């Protein structure tokens, strides 16, 4: 049990979900029994997203900033929590109601005046996906815009998580293989 917990603690949240999705129910129940209540609720929520949805491949390990913070405060915050996040290259700005307001790149933060406000330097024209969007649509957005990560929002535009380029690459590879098999008549086509 201790070894299992140690292994799961070393995984990023989205990778842990991927692992749990492949395991038998008895294993998942064992993991959930050893997980704190707050994290257990989150795991259950992620396991309920449809298999081919954006929500099923997102992670909650992103950097979120408050619009009223200064660049200096944001950089200090990133130093404190950055090692526990899957990516720090793009930081998402959200209000107290968790609504996605914009984003700021790490490059911009380190080159800005430390006294500048996040709300004044953030990009507010955000490309995002919704939790139930099909993974192929998400892959198309990654191809079109070339981002390293895309924010995932719910129907009320609250930031729920992000999808990183490495996770969407897996989806693109699966889709390409599936298309190739269909063209080669290796598997029956879907109707």
N, C-alpha and C positions, 0 to 999 in steps of 0.2 A: 504494500500500500504506500509506504514511504517513497519507494523508487518510482512508482507510478506518478505520485504527486510531484516529485522532483522533475520528472520528464515533462509533464504537462505544464509546470511552472516555467520551464525553459522555452516553451513554444509561444509564438505570437498568437493572439486570440483567434485569428482567422485560420491559422494552421491547426490549432487545437480543434476547432469546429470541423475542419476537413477530416481530421483523424477520427473524431467521434462519429461522423456520418458513415464511416466505413466499418465501424466496429459493431459487434452484436449488442443487442439491447441490454443484456446482462452486464456487459462491460461498461456501457454508458451509464447504467443505473449505479454501478459501483463508483464511477467517477463523480456522478452528481451527489451521491451520498456524502462524499468527502469534500465537497465544494461549499464555500460560504454561500448563504442564502442569496445575497445580491448577485453574485456571479452565476449562481445556479439559474436564477430567473433569466439572466441575459443569455446563457447557453441555450436554455429551452426556447427562448424567443428566436434565436438564430437557427436552431434545428428545425423550426417550423416554416421557414421561408421555402418556397418552391425551389426544387433542385436547379432549374435553369434561370433563376432570378438574380438580379443584382444583389439583393439582400443575402443570398447564400454564399457569396464570395467576398463580401466586404469585411473590413476590420474596424474595430472601434479604437484602435491605437493610433490616433492622429493628434496633432497639436491644434488646440483651439484657443483663440485669443479673444479678448474683450475689446470692443471698439474704443472705449474710453482710455485704454492703456496707452502709455507712451512706448516708443520703440525700445527704450532702455528697459522698461518693465517687461516687455515681451521677450527680449533677449535673455534677461535673467530667468524668466519662467522656463524658457526653452532649455537653458543650462541645467535647471533642476530636474526636468521631467524627460528631456530628450532621449536619454538612453533607454527609456521604457516604451518608446513609441516606435512604430514600424518605419515611419518616415518623418523627417522634420523639414524637408525641402519646401513643402508648401504648408502654410499655416492657415487655418480656416477661422474666420471671424464670425461669431454668433452672438446674438443678444441674450438677455436673461431668460427669454422664453425658448431658447435653443434654436431659433430661426437663423438660417444661414444668411449672412449679410454680404460676405465677400471673402477674399483670400489675399494673402501676402506671401511672396516668396522669401526664403531665407536670404537669398542674395540681396533683395531689396532692404530687408531689415538690417543687414550688416553694413550697408552703404548709406543708410539714412541718418539724419540727425537724431540722436538718442532722445531728444525732447519732442519729436514729432508724434502726433497722435495716430494710432492705428487707423481710425476711421478716415483720416485725411489722406492716407497713402494706400489704402486697400483698393483692390480691383473689385468693383461691385457688380460687374457683368459676369456672373458665374455660370459656367456650364456645369450642370449636375445631372444625375440620374435618380430615378425613384427606386425604392426597395423592390418593387415588383416588376420593374423593367426587365425584359429578356436580356440575357447575357450577350447575345449577338448584337443587339442595339448598343449595348455598352461598348463592345469591341469596336463597333463602327465609330463611336464618338472618340475613342482613344486614337484610332487611325486618323480621323479627320483633324483633331486638334493637337495631337502629339504630346499630351500631358503625361506626367509621371504618376499622377493620381487624380481621381475624380471623386467629388463628394457625393454621398448617397443621402437623399432626403426622403422624408415621408410625404404623405399627401398634403400636409400642412406646411411644408417646406422647412421642417425641423431637421437639423443635421443629425443623422443616425450613425454614419460611418463613412469610410472611404474605400475605394477600390484602387489598389496599386497596380502599376503596369506589369509587375511579375505575375500577379494573380490573373490578370486578363490575358496574358500571353498563353497561359495554360488553356484557357477557354478557346483562344484563337487556334491553338494547335489541335485541340479536340475537334473543332468545327471543320478545319481543313482536312483532317483525317477522315471525318465523317463524309464530307463532300467527295473526297477522292474515292472512298469505298462505294458511294452511290454511283459515281460516274463509271467506275470499273465494274459495276453490277455485282459487287461482292456481298452487299446486303440489300434487302428489298427497300425500295424508296418509300418514304412516308407519304400518305395521302391525306 
